[in-house]
């Protein structure tokens, strides 16, 4: 890529639009009288290429690049450069499809400056990237050799000229960057050494310790998980056992309820049978009394006679009671002793059991007397029927006498028992 044409308008000494065509691809020289504006053409090229050191183009600010600084009615400066871009191998990145590139820079007095690439507005960074891609850097101090420096350059020694050429070609920049990079690498290497030392002495031991702790924690966590799992198994087992016990208990309760129900049924049946038997007994008793008729009346008379004998015996007992008055005092002493003994629950329970046993004995004797009376009744029935002889009648009278004595004795014992066991 090389310059084909330069167009200036309002730039420095070029007030009107001026076109400078016919540039050669390899070498160009601008000649003319002093003051004809030869240097301004080079300044315009540097202006488009984006020079930042305005002293190189003999200006203090951008406004000085406008024709007479805008005092002649011209308020803007515009420079356009047409570059030949037919060599695709050396084309800027992104512009390989364009055969020509027109880069324009314009400044306005008191305003902003702008760039155009092929007529389209562009940012300054885009223009800089475009020229950097083809190694055009006007900000390099050796890229431009301005007036007054020709003699100095000619007197340079070969190493200085080589250094200048390297800087002009852009290779010096890479050497500088290389040296800076090496210094940065040394600094970074020292930092890396410090980091390695820190790793070896502090971080790696800490990591090893953390790894061991992590291993121990994982072992603890696994053991804790196993423990929780076993606990859950134990709880589940206990729950299942409890359910089994509950089910068995429910079954046993149901069986007991069934047995109770069965016993209740049997009890009701037995009560019904007892009630039926009592009804039958009552009916048989009534039938018996109805069938016996006058015999009962005769027996009743005999019982009355026996009762009179009992009354006589009772009178005898009354006389004997008088003899027992002396014994009452002793009985009172016994009663006081009994009151003292009441404080003992155990003695009272023994007394109750003794009373129950005495009542049982009396009940037993009453049953025996009832049985004897039944036998006497049977014998009376035989006598009334005329089936007994004189001897039998005598025996019967003896037996009646014995019965009277037995009745008297039973009444005496009963009275004594009542006196002894009467609660105070």
Order of alpha helices (4+ residues) and beta strands (2+ residues): beta-beta-alpha-beta-beta-beta-beta-alpha-alpha-alpha-alpha-alpha-alpha-alpha-alpha-alpha
